[in-house]
Amino acid sequence: MGLYRKSRSPYWWMSYLVDGEQRWESTGTTSKPAAGQIWKKRQAEVALGKFKVGWPGKQITFEEACAEFERSHFAAISEGTTKGYRAYLRHMKKFFKGYMLTEITTRRIEEYRDHRRQQPSIRYKGRTLKGATVNRELECLTCLLDLAVHRQYIPENTARAVKHFNELRERPAKQMLTLDQENRILQAAAPYLRVGIVMLVQTGGRTYSEGFRLRWDQVDWEHRLIRFGSDVKTPGSSEPLPLTDLAFRVLRKWKEDSNPDSAFIFPSPRKPGRPIHSVKTAWKATLRRAGVPHFPIYNLRHAFCTRLSWVAPDAVIQRAMRHTSPETKRLYQLGMLEQVREAMERANQKVYGGSALIN
């Protein structure tokens, strides 16, 4: 076993054993050091059981893998996530049409990534797709290939070696919601949106699954809680949300004034039997009327976390946000400059007392 040259080939060839059977294969390179690295990698794959002859993926097309992924994966995810995955798979099947699973290499996935990044945005005219959108598609592809590896169709997930776009460069800087801005937004908002904004600011709920798609039967009036049940993003999110006095009074008043026949707190004006589908247009119009620079309505969850951070310990914040890790809150905390300044002033008072360093 080892490296050798063939008289009619410019490449180095390698020889190795698989299940006691000797095999010969071209390394595809004329460089002996590079060929040596390829040979060592193949030996390691054989030793770890990650290489075998005749992977089933050689006979499975990408379209067939997508269909199997849908059957095995979609039953365990939410309707919204399923809708997004179907859109991602539609773009991927168009690009990888006719490819076998074993032909979906890291290089081809990088070509797909770069190709998608240059595609025109449907929502924003004159722009290309955001890196964040392409990243979600790559994550979907990674899940698909993970399934293929698990079922031993291919030896490894080639998508895991593909570098994603830096989303932070595309995101506008998050700004803390001031009390003046909040009041102006509430004054400019339609009644249903005003109630929704108060609920999101007071509970820190996610915009739709824990906000505008809530049902009346999820409200525990006696204990002043919102109970989500199992229809949530993560298991930790099933914990009930306590209602502040303000949120409770606003919600009770809304129940008195709204349609009592609908099961939803915010029913669709066109289809009362269903919740509001989206508030993006109404939110943009409200910010415009209020004279407040645009920011996603989801950032109200950031405002909730930041305000709670002013007065509560980490354990309370983690419970309120229903995060698995206490460190996740740092992604939601905004500003905090005045809090840092006040803490430093207290530290200076403790260190220096009333004495001044500079006269």
C-alpha positions in Angstrom: 0.0 0.0 0.0 1.2 3.5 -0.7 1.8 6.0 -3.5 2.9 5.1 -7.0 3.1 6.4 -10.5 1.5 5.0 -13.7 3.4 5.3 -17.0 0.4 6.9 -18.9 -0.9 9.0 -16.1 0.4 12.4 -14.9 -1.1 11.9 -11.5 0.0 10.0 -8.4 -2.0 6.9 -7.5 -2.7 5.4 -4.1 -3.3 1.9 -2.9 -5.2 1.0 0.3 -7.2 -1.8 1.9 -11.0 -1.8 2.4 -12.4 -4.7 4.4 -9.3 -6.8 3.5 -9.6 -6.0 -0.2 -6.9 -3.9 -1.9 -8.1 -0.9 -3.9 -6.3 1.5 -6.3 -7.3 5.1 -6.9 -6.0 8.2 -8.6 -5.3 11.1 -6.2 -6.0 13.6 -9.0 -2.8 15.6 -8.3 0.7 15.7 -9.8 2.2 16.9 -6.4 3.6 14.1 -4.3 3.2 16.0 -1.0 -0.5 16.7 -1.8 -1.0 13.1 -2.9 0.5 12.0 0.4 -2.1 14.1 2.3 -4.9 12.6 0.2 -3.7 9.1 0.8 -3.5 9.7 4.6 -7.0 11.1 4.7 -8.4 8.1 2.8 -6.6 5.8 5.3 -8.2 7.7 8.1 -11.6 7.5 6.5 -11.2 3.7 6.1 -10.1 3.3 9.7 -13.0 5.4 11.1 -15.6 3.6 8.9 -16.3 6.8 6.9 -15.3 5.3 3.6 -16.7 2.4 1.7 -17.1 1.3 -1.9 -20.4 2.0 -3.6 -22.1 4.6 -1.4 -25.8 4.6 -2.0 -25.7 8.3 -2.7 -24.2 7.5 -6.1 -27.6 6.3 -7.2 -29.8 8.9 -5.3 -30.5 12.2 -7.0 -30.8 15.4 -5.1 -34.5 15.7 -5.9 -35.0 12.2 -4.4 -33.1 13.2 -1.3 -35.3 16.3 -0.9 -38.4 14.2 -1.1 -37.1 11.9 1.6 -36.1 14.9 3.7 -39.6 16.3 3.5 -41.2 13.0 4.6 -38.9 12.5 7.6 -38.4 16.1 8.8 -41.5 18.2 8.1 -43.8 16.4 10.5 -41.7 17.6 13.5 -41.5 21.3 12.6 -44.0 24.2 12.7 -46.1 25.2 9.7 -44.2 28.5 9.3 -40.8 26.7 9.3 -42.1 24.1 6.8 -43.2 26.9 4.4 -39.7 28.4 4.6 -38.0 25.1 4.0 -40.2 24.3 0.9 -39.1 27.7 -0.6 -35.4 26.9 0.2 -35.7 23.4 -1.3 -37.3 24.9 -4.5 -34.3 27.1 -5.1 -31.8 24.3 -4.3 -33.6 21.7 -6.6 -33.4 24.2 -9.4 -29.6 24.6 -9.0 -28.7 21.0 -8.2 -31.1 19.4 -10.7 -29.8 16.1 -12.0 -26.9 15.8 -9.4 -26.4 12.7 -7.4 -25.9 13.1 -3.7 -22.2 12.2 -3.9 -21.7 15.0 -6.4 -22.9 17.7 -4.0 -19.4 18.7 -3.0 -18.3 21.6 -0.9 -17.2 23.5 -4.0 -20.6 23.1 -5.7 -22.3 24.3 -2.5 -20.0 27.3 -2.5 -21.0 28.0 -6.1 -24.7 27.7 -5.0 -24.1 30.1 -2.1 -22.4 32.7 -4.4 -25.1 32.3 -7.1 -27.9 32.9 -4.7 -26.2 35.9 -3.2 -26.4 37.6 -6.6 -30.0 36.9 -7.2 -32.4 39.9 -7.2 -34.5 40.4 -4.1 -38.2 40.2 -4.7 -39.2 42.4 -1.8 -36.6 45.1 -2.3 -36.2 46.3 -5.8 -32.7 47.0 -7.0 -31.1 44.8 -4.3 -29.8 41.3 -4.2 -30.6 38.6 -1.7 -29.4 39.2 1.8 -26.6 37.0 3.2 -29.0 36.1 6.0 -31.5 34.6 3.5 -28.7 32.6 1.8 -27.5 31.4 5.2 -31.0 30.0 6.1 -30.9 28.1 2.8 -27.5 26.7 3.6 -28.7 25.6 7.1 -31.6 23.8 5.4 -29.2 22.1 3.1 -27.0 21.1 6.1 -30.0 19.4 7.7 -30.8 17.6 4.5 -27.2 16.3 4.1 -27.1 15.4 7.9 -30.0 13.0 7.2 -28.2 11.5 4.2 -25.1 10.9 6.4 -27.2 9.4 9.1 -28.7 7.0 6.7 -25.3 6.2 5.2 -26.0 7.5 1.7 -22.9 9.7 1.8 -19.7 9.6 3.9 -19.8 13.2 5.2 -21.8 16.4 5.2 -20.0 18.6 2.7 -22.2 21.6 3.6 -20.6 21.9 7.0 -17.3 23.2 5.5 -19.0 26.0 3.6 -18.5 29.4 5.2 -21.6 31.5 5.8 -22.1 35.2 5.2 -21.5 37.7 8.1 -25.1 38.8 8.8 -24.0 41.5 11.3 -22.6 43.6 8.5 -26.1 43.8 6.9 -28.1 44.5 10.0 -28.7 48.1 11.1 -27.6 49.0 14.6 -30.3 48.3 17.1 -31.6 51.3 19.0 -33.2 51.3 22.4 -36.9 52.2 22.3 -37.4 55.4 24.3 -40.5 56.2 26.3 -41.2 59.2 24.0 -41.0 56.9 20.9 -43.2 54.3 22.5 -45.9 56.9 23.3 -45.8 58.3 19.7 -46.0 54.8 18.2 -49.0 53.9 20.4 -50.8 57.1 19.5 -50.3 56.5 15.8 -51.2 52.8 15.8 -54.5 51.2 15.0 -56.4 49.9 18.0 -55.5 46.2 17.4 -51.8 47.1 16.8 -51.7 49.3 19.9 -52.9 46.3 22.0 -50.4 44.0 20.3 -47.5 46.5 20.9 -48.4 46.7 24.6 -48.5 43.0 24.9 -45.1 42.5 23.2 -43.4 45.2 25.3 -44.9 43.9 28.5 -44.3 40.2 28.0 -41.3 40.0 25.6 -43.2 37.5 23.5 -42.2 36.6 19.9 -44.2 38.7 17.4 -46.6 36.1 16.0 -46.4 32.7 17.8 -46.6 34.4 21.2 -48.3 37.7 20.1 -50.6 38.2 17.2 -51.6 34.5 16.9 -52.6 34.1 20.5 -56.1 32.6 21.3 -58.4 33.7 24.1 -58.3 30.2 25.6 -54.6 30.6 26.2 -55.3 33.5 28.6 -55.6 32.4 32.3 -57.6 35.3 33.7 -57.6 34.0 37.3 -53.8 33.7 37.6 -53.0 36.5 35.0 -50.9 34.2 32.8 -50.7 33.3 29.1 -50.3 29.6 28.6 -48.8 28.5 25.3 -49.1 24.7 25.6 -47.0 22.8 23.1 -47.4 25.1 20.1 -44.1 27.0 20.7 -40.7 27.4 19.1 -38.7 25.5 21.7 -39.6 23.3 24.7 -38.4 26.1 27.1 -40.9 28.5 25.5 -43.8 26.5 26.8 -43.4 28.1 30.2 -46.4 30.5 30.9 -45.9 34.2 30.6 -47.0 36.4 33.5 -49.1 39.4 32.7 -48.2 42.8 34.3 -51.1 44.9 35.6 -50.8 47.1 32.5 -50.9 44.2 30.1 -53.8 42.6 32.0 -56.0 45.7 32.0 -55.3 46.4 28.3 -56.1 42.8 27.3 -59.3 42.8 29.4 -60.5 46.0 27.8 -59.6 44.7 24.4 -61.8 41.6 25.0 -64.7 43.8 26.0 -64.3 45.9 22.8 -63.3 43.2 20.2 -65.2 40.5 18.4 -66.3 37.9 21.1 -67.1 35.3 18.4 -63.5 34.8 17.3 -61.2 32.3 19.0 -58.2 34.6 18.3 -57.2 37.7 20.3 -56.2 39.4 17.0 -58.5 37.8 14.3 -57.9 38.5 10.6 -60.3 41.2 9.3 -60.8 39.1 6.2 -60.9 35.7 7.8 -62.2 36.0 11.4 -61.7 32.3 11.9 -57.9 32.8 11.5 -55.4 35.1 13.2 -53.7 38.1 11.6 -51.2 36.8 9.1 -48.8 39.8 9.1 -48.5 43.3 10.6 -45.4 44.4 8.6 -47.3 46.9 6.4 -49.3 48.3 9.4 -46.1 48.5 11.5 -44.2 50.5 8.8 -47.1 52.9 8.3 -47.4 53.4 12.1 -43.7 54.2 12.5 -43.9 56.6 9.6 -46.9 58.5 11.1 -45.1 58.5 14.5 -42.0 60.0 13.0 -39.9 57.1 14.4 -37.1 55.5 12.2 -38.0 52.1 11.1 -37.0 49.0 13.1 -38.4 45.5 13.1 -41.3 45.0 15.4 -39.5 41.9 16.8 -37.1 44.5 18.4 -39.8 45.1 21.0 -38.6 41.8 22.5 -35.2 43.4 22.8 -36.7 46.4 24.6 -38.4 44.1 27.1 -35.2 42.3 27.8 -33.2 45.5 28.2 -35.7 47.1 30.5 -35.9 44.0 32.7 -32.1 43.9 32.9 -32.2 47.3 34.7 -33.9 45.9 37.7 -33.8 42.0 37.6 -31.0 39.4 38.1 -29.9 37.1 35.3 -32.0 34.2 36.6 -35.2 36.3 36.3 -34.3 37.6 32.8 -33.6 34.1 31.6 -36.9 32.8 32.9 -38.8 35.8 31.4 -37.2 35.4 28.0 -37.5 31.6 28.3 -33.9 31.1 27.0 -32.0 27.9 27.4 -28.8 29.7 28.1 -28.4 32.8 30.4 -25.9 34.1 27.9 -28.5 34.5 25.1 -29.9 37.6 26.8 -26.8 39.5 25.7 -28.0 39.3 22.1 -31.2 41.1 23.2 -29.9 43.8 25.6 -29.6 47.2 23.9 -27.8 50.3 24.9 -27.2 49.9 28.7 -24.8 52.9 28.5 -26.5 54.8 31.3 -26.5 51.7 33.4 -22.8 51.1 32.9 -22.1 54.8 33.7 -24.1 54.6 36.9 -22.4 51.4 37.9 -19.0 53.0 37.3 -20.0 56.0 39.4 -20.9 53.7 42.3 -17.6 51.9 41.8 -15.7 55.2 41.9 -17.5 56.3 45.0 -16.5 53.0 46.7 -12.9 53.3 45.7 -12.2 57.0 46.0 -14.9 58.1 48.4 -15.5 61.9 48.3 -11.9 62.7 47.3 -11.2 64.1 43.9 -8.3 63.0 41.8 -8.1 66.2 39.8 -8.2 69.6 41.5 
